[in-house]
Amino acid sequence: MVIDKIIPPEELVRKALEKKKFIVQYLPNKLKPLTLIKKLQYKGHNLKTVYLIDIIHNLIQKYYHKRENSFKLNATILKEKYGYKYNHYINYLKDENIIHQTGKHVAGRTSRKYRLDSDVLSSDITRWNNSDKILIKKWIKRKYGFELNENPIIPKNVKAKMVVDLFSVEIDGLRSMCYLNTLKDPDNDIYNRNAHSVESIDKNHLFFHFDGYGRMHTNFTILKSFIRKTCLFMDGEETFEVDIANSQPRFLSKMIEDSGTRWVNKEEFDVFKTLLVNGNFYQFLVEKLNLKTKKDAKKMTYKVLFGRNHINSKPDIAFCKLFPSIHHFITLYKAEHKNYRMLSYKLQEMESNVIFNRVIQRIMLIDPNIKMVTVHDSIIGKQSDRVIIESVFNDELDNFFN
C-alpha cells in the first residue's frame, strides 16, 4: 500500500502525537485543591499531585467506558508509571476516601480491586490540563507502541491510519456544549463523559484504544449522536456518517447462517433476517411487544444478546415469544462457551472485520488520502468523499451478508 511505502505505521502515529503539550483529564471536585500545589507530604513521602490526579482520571475514564465501578490495579503497571512510591499514592487515595479497596491481591491470579467513592462520581467533574512531561512521554510511548502492536485482528497500517485521521477532526465546541447543557434531566455520567470528549477533541487531545475484540474506542465513540452528526468537521469541511442498520442482531443472523445449525427454525429465521435486511427489526419489536420507541426495542435486544438470559428476565421472555429458536441458539452458544459475554465478543469481532479489514482497507487502496473516523459499526467522513465511502461500505456489506 502507498501509505506503507512512505512512512512506517509507528512513525505515522509518533509524528501525530509528538507535539502534545498536555493531557485533558477528568478532575472531580474533591481533587481540585491538588491543582494548586506540585507536591504534598504523606507519611514522610513527597507525592506528586499530578500523579494522584492521573490515577483518578484513568479510573473515571474506565468507568465511563465500561460503566462498571470496579478496577484491578496491577502493581507492575503502577510502579512503571508512578515509580517505587506507587503504593503511597494508592494509600493516600484510600485514606482520603477517594477510592476503596474491594478485593485482595492473590499471587499469580489477580491484582487488588478498587472502586471510586460514590461522592467522587456524583460530584462536579470538570476538565484539567495535565502538563507533566513524564506522564505525557509515557502516554505517547504506550499509545504508539502498545496500541499498534497488540491485537492482530486489525492490521498495523490500518490502525495507524485510523489514529492519524483522528487529528484531522474539528468540533464546534460551543454548539456541542449548548446542546449538552439543554438536555432534559441529563444523566450525570453521560454529561461528564460527553463534555470531556468535546473539550478533548477541541484541544486535539485524542484518546484511542483498540480492545481485544477489534473495536476502536475513541473520544468519538461516546459522543451523543446529535454532536457527531452536526458538530464535527474534517479539515474544515462538513462530515457525514454511514452505519450498519440493526448491526448486532444482523451479525447474529450471519453467525447463525454460517453455523449451519439445525436448532433454529427456518421460517422463523427467514422472518428475522428479512426484518434485519430491510431495517425494520426494531420497529417490528415496537409493534409486536407494545414498546414505546425503537430505543426501547434496541435496549431490550441488547439485554438478550449481551446479558445472562435469566429465566425470569422480561426482555428474554418477550424476545423468546417472537423468536423462540433464535433465543435458544443464543443461550446455547453462551452455555457452550461457559461465558455469557462470549457472544458479544464474537459479534464485535465480526463487526470489526467488516469495518476495518473490508471497508477501510478497500478505501485505502482506492485513495489512501481519504480520511475516516470509526464509531464501531459506522464511519464518519468528509462530504466530498461521501460517494466513494458509501459505495464501498454498501458493496462490502452486500458481499459479507449475502
C-alpha positions in Angstrom: 0.0 0.0 0.0 1.1 3.5 -0.7 0.9 4.6 2.9 3.3 1.8 3.9 6.0 2.9 1.4 6.1 6.4 2.7 6.2 6.2 6.5 6.1 3.1 8.8 2.9 2.9 10.9 4.7 3.6 14.2 6.3 6.7 12.8 3.0 8.0 11.5 1.4 7.8 14.9 4.5 9.1 16.7 4.5 12.2 14.5 0.8 12.8 15.2 1.5 12.7 19.0 4.9 14.3 19.4 3.6 17.9 19.7 1.4 17.1 22.7 1.8 19.6 25.5 -0.8 18.3 27.9 -3.4 15.6 28.6 -7.0 16.6 29.2 -8.1 14.8 32.3 -11.2 14.4 34.5 -10.9 16.5 37.7 -13.5 15.7 40.4 -14.3 18.5 42.8 -12.6 16.6 45.7 -9.2 16.8 43.9 -9.3 20.5 42.8 -7.1 21.7 45.7 -4.3 19.4 44.3 -4.0 21.6 41.2 -2.7 24.4 43.4 0.4 22.6 44.7 3.0 20.4 43.0 3.7 18.1 45.9 2.2 17.0 49.2 3.6 15.3 52.3 2.2 11.9 53.1 3.7 9.8 55.9 7.2 11.2 55.2 7.0 10.9 51.4 6.7 13.7 48.8 3.9 12.8 46.4 3.4 14.5 43.0 -0.2 15.8 42.9 -0.3 15.3 39.1 0.2 11.6 39.6 -2.8 11.5 42.0 -5.0 13.3 39.5 -3.8 11.0 36.7 -4.7 7.8 38.7 -8.2 9.1 39.3 -8.7 10.3 35.8 -7.8 6.9 34.4 -10.3 5.2 36.8 -13.1 7.7 35.9 -12.3 7.2 32.2 -12.6 3.4 32.5 -15.8 3.8 34.4 -17.4 5.9 31.7 -16.4 3.5 29.0 -17.3 0.3 30.8 -20.0 1.6 33.2 -18.6 -0.6 36.0 -17.2 0.9 39.2 -14.7 -1.9 39.7 -11.0 -1.8 38.8 -8.0 -4.1 39.0 -4.8 -2.1 39.7 -1.7 -4.1 38.7 1.3 -3.3 40.8 3.8 -3.7 38.0 2.0 -1.2 35.8 1.6 1.2 38.7 5.3 1.0 39.5 6.3 1.5 35.9 4.1 4.6 35.6 4.4 6.2 39.1 7.7 4.9 40.4 8.6 3.0 43.6 6.2 5.2 45.7 3.1 3.9 43.8 1.8 2.2 47.0 1.8 5.5 48.8 -0.2 7.1 46.1 -2.8 4.4 46.3 -2.8 4.5 50.2 -3.3 8.3 50.2 -6.3 8.0 47.9 -7.7 5.3 50.2 -7.1 7.4 53.3 -8.9 10.4 51.7 -11.9 8.1 50.9 -11.4 8.8 47.2 -11.1 5.1 46.4 -11.9 2.0 48.4 -10.3 -1.5 48.2 -12.8 -4.2 47.4 -10.5 -7.2 46.6 -7.1 -8.5 47.8 -4.1 -9.4 45.7 -3.7 -13.1 45.1 -0.2 -14.1 43.9 -0.2 -15.3 40.3 -4.0 -14.9 40.0 -5.4 -11.4 40.4 -4.5 -7.9 41.3 -6.1 -5.8 44.1 -9.5 -4.4 43.2 -10.8 -0.9 43.9 -13.9 1.2 43.4 -14.3 5.0 43.2 -16.1 6.6 46.1 -19.7 7.4 45.1 -19.3 11.0 46.1 -16.5 11.4 43.6 -18.6 10.2 40.7 -21.7 12.2 41.7 -19.7 15.4 42.3 -19.0 18.2 39.9 -16.4 16.8 37.5 -14.6 19.3 35.3 -11.6 19.0 32.9 -8.0 19.9 33.7 -4.9 20.1 31.5 -2.1 17.8 33.0 1.2 19.1 31.5 3.5 16.8 33.4 6.3 15.9 30.9 7.0 12.5 32.3 3.3 11.4 32.1 3.0 12.8 28.6 6.1 11.0 27.5 4.8 7.7 28.9 1.4 8.2 27.5 2.8 8.7 24.0 5.1 5.7 24.3 2.2 3.4 25.2 0.0 4.8 22.6 2.3 4.4 19.6 3.8 1.1 20.9 1.2 -1.0 22.7 -1.9 0.1 20.8 -0.4 -0.7 17.4 1.3 -4.0 18.3 -1.5 -5.6 20.5 -4.5 -7.4 18.9 -3.7 -8.7 15.4 -7.3 -8.5 14.3 -6.7 -5.2 12.7 -3.5 -4.7 10.5 -1.0 -2.3 11.9 -1.1 0.0 8.9 -4.9 0.3 9.2 -4.6 1.1 12.9 -2.0 3.8 12.2 -4.2 5.5 9.6 -7.3 5.5 11.9 -5.2 7.1 14.7 -3.7 9.7 12.4 -7.1 10.6 10.9 -8.5 11.4 14.3 -6.3 14.5 14.4 -8.0 16.0 11.2 -11.3 16.3 13.0 -12.5 19.6 14.5 -15.6 20.2 16.6 -17.9 23.1 17.2 -17.3 23.1 20.9 -19.8 25.9 21.7 -22.7 24.3 19.9 -21.9 20.9 21.4 -21.8 22.2 25.0 -25.0 24.2 24.4 -26.7 21.0 23.3 -25.4 19.1 26.4 -26.5 21.9 28.7 -30.0 22.0 27.4 -30.8 18.2 27.6 -33.7 17.4 29.8 -32.8 15.6 33.0 -29.3 14.7 31.8 -27.6 11.6 33.2 -24.6 13.0 35.1 -22.3 10.3 33.8 -23.4 10.8 30.2 -23.0 14.6 30.5 -19.5 14.3 32.1 -18.0 11.9 29.5 -19.5 13.9 26.6 -18.3 17.2 28.0 -14.8 15.7 28.4 -14.8 14.3 24.9 -15.9 17.6 23.4 -13.2 19.5 25.2 -10.6 16.9 24.4 -11.4 17.0 20.7 -11.4 20.8 20.8 -7.9 20.8 22.3 -6.7 18.0 20.0 -6.2 15.6 22.8 -7.4 12.3 21.2 -7.9 9.2 23.2 -7.8 5.9 21.4 -7.7 2.2 22.4 -8.0 -1.0 20.4 -9.6 -3.7 22.5 -9.0 -7.4 22.3 -12.1 -7.9 20.0 -11.2 -5.5 17.3 -13.2 -2.4 18.4 -11.5 1.0 18.3 -12.6 3.2 21.3 -12.0 7.0 20.9 -13.4 10.3 22.1 -15.9 10.0 19.2 -17.4 6.6 20.2 -19.0 8.0 23.3 -20.3 11.3 21.8 -24.1 11.8 21.6 -25.4 11.2 18.1 -26.5 14.8 17.6 -23.0 16.1 18.2 -21.4 13.5 15.9 -23.8 14.4 13.1 -24.0 18.2 13.4 -20.9 19.5 15.1 -17.9 17.6 13.5 -15.7 18.8 10.7 -12.7 17.4 8.8 -10.1 19.8 7.6 -12.8 22.5 7.8 -15.4 20.5 5.8 -18.7 19.2 6.9 -18.9 15.5 7.7 -21.5 12.7 7.2 -21.9 9.3 8.9 -22.9 5.9 7.5 -23.7 2.9 9.6 -24.9 -0.7 9.6 -28.6 -0.9 10.3 -29.5 -3.3 13.1 -25.8 -4.1 13.4 -25.5 -6.5 16.3 -28.6 -8.6 15.5 -27.7 -8.6 11.9 -24.3 -10.1 12.7 -26.1 -12.6 14.8 -28.1 -13.7 11.7 -24.8 -14.1 9.8 -23.4 -16.1 12.7 -26.5 -18.4 12.7 -26.4 -18.8 9.0 -22.7 -19.7 8.9 -23.0 -22.2 11.7 -25.4 -24.4 9.7 -27.3 -25.1 13.0 -30.5 -27.1 13.0 -31.5 -25.6 16.3 -33.0 -22.5 14.5 -36.4 -22.9 12.7 -36.0 -21.9 9.0 -39.3 -20.0 8.7 -38.5 -18.1 11.9 -35.0 -17.3 10.7 -36.3 -16.1 7.3 -38.6 -13.6 9.1 -35.8 -12.5 11.4 -33.3 -12.0 8.5 -35.8 -10.2 6.3 -36.6 -7.7 9.0 -32.9 -7.0 9.5 -32.1 -6.6 5.8 -35.0 -4.2 5.4 -34.1 -2.2 8.5 -37.5 -2.9 10.1 -36.4 -5.2 13.0 -36.7 -2.7 15.9 -40.0 -1.3 14.5 -41.3 -4.8 14.4 -40.5 -5.3 18.1 -42.1 -2.0 19.0 -45.4 -3.1 17.3 -45.5 -6.7 18.4 -44.4 -6.0 22.0 -46.2 -2.7 22.5 -43.0 -0.9 23.2 -42.8 2.9 23.2 -39.8 3.6 21.0 -37.2 1.9 18.8 -34.7 2.9 21.5 -36.6 0.6 24.0 -36.6 -2.2 21.4 -32.8 -1.8 20.9 -32.2 -1.8 24.6 -34.3 -4.9 25.1 -32.4 -6.7 22.2 -29.0 -5.8 23.7 -30.1 -7.2 27.1 -30.9 -10.5 25.4 -27.7 -10.6 23.2 -25.3 -9.5 25.9 -27.0 -10.4 29.2 -27.1 -13.5 31.3 -30.6 -14.6 30.0 -32.1 -15.4 33.3 -35.3 -17.4 33.1 -37.4 -14.6 34.6 -35.9 -11.8 32.5 -38.7 -9.8 30.9 -36.6 -8.9 27.8 -35.8 -12.6 27.3 -39.4 -13.7 27.8 -40.5 -11.1 25.2 -37.8 -11.9 22.7 -38.4 -15.7 23.1 -42.1 -15.1 22.4 -41.3 -13.8 18.9 -38.1 -15.8 18.1 -38.0 -18.9 20.3 -35.4 -21.0 18.4 -33.1 -18.0 17.9 -33.3 -17.3 21.6 -32.4 -20.9 22.2 -29.4 -20.6 19.9 -28.2 -17.5 21.9 -28.5 -19.3 25.2 -26.9 -22.5 23.9 -23.9 -20.5 22.5 -23.3 -18.8 25.8 -23.6 -22.1 27.7 -21.2 -23.9 25.4 -18.6 -21.2 25.9 -19.3 -21.0 29.6 -19.2 -17.2 29.5 -22.3 -15.1 28.7 -20.0 -12.3 27.3 -18.6 -14.6 24.5 -21.5 -13.9 22.2 -20.9 -10.1 22.4 -17.2 -10.6 21.8 -17.8 -12.7 18.7 -20.3 -10.2 17.3 -17.9 -7.3 17.9 -15.1 -9.2 16.2 -17.3 -9.8 13.1 -18.2 -6.1 13.1 -14.6 -5.1 13.3 -13.6 -7.5 10.5 -16.2 -5.8 8.2 -15.4 -2.2 9.1 -11.6 -2.4 9.2 -10.5 -5.4 7.1 -13.0 -4.9 4.4 -14.4 -1.4 4.1 -11.4 0.7 5.4 -8.7 -1.4 3.7 -10.5 -1.2 0.4 -10.9 2.6 0.6 -7.3 2.9 1.5 -6.4 1.0 -1.7 -8.7 3.3 -3.8 -7.3 6.5 -2.2 -5.1 6.5 1.0 -5.7 10.2 1.4 -9.4 9.7 2.2 -9.8 10.5 5.9 -12.2 8.5 8.2 -13.2 8.1 11.8 -15.0 5.0 13.0 -17.7 4.7 15.7 -17.9 0.9 16.0 -20.4 0.0 13.2 -20.2 3.4 11.5 -17.8 5.5 9.5 -17.6 9.3 9.6 -16.0 11.0 6.6 -15.9 14.3 4.6 -18.9 15.2 2.5 -16.6 15.4 -0.6 -15.7 11.7 0.0 -19.2 10.5 0.6 -19.8 8.8 -2.8 -16.7 6.7 -2.5 -17.1 5.8 1.2 -20.9 4.9 0.9 -20.3 2.9 -2.3 -17.6 0.8 -0.8 -19.4 0.5 2.5 -22.6 -0.8 0.9 -20.8 -3.1 -1.5 -18.8 -4.7 1.2 -21.9 -5.2 3.4 -23.6 -6.9 0.5 -20.6 -9.2 -0.1 -20.4 -10.1 3.6 -24.0 -10.8 4.3 -25.1 -12.3 1.0 
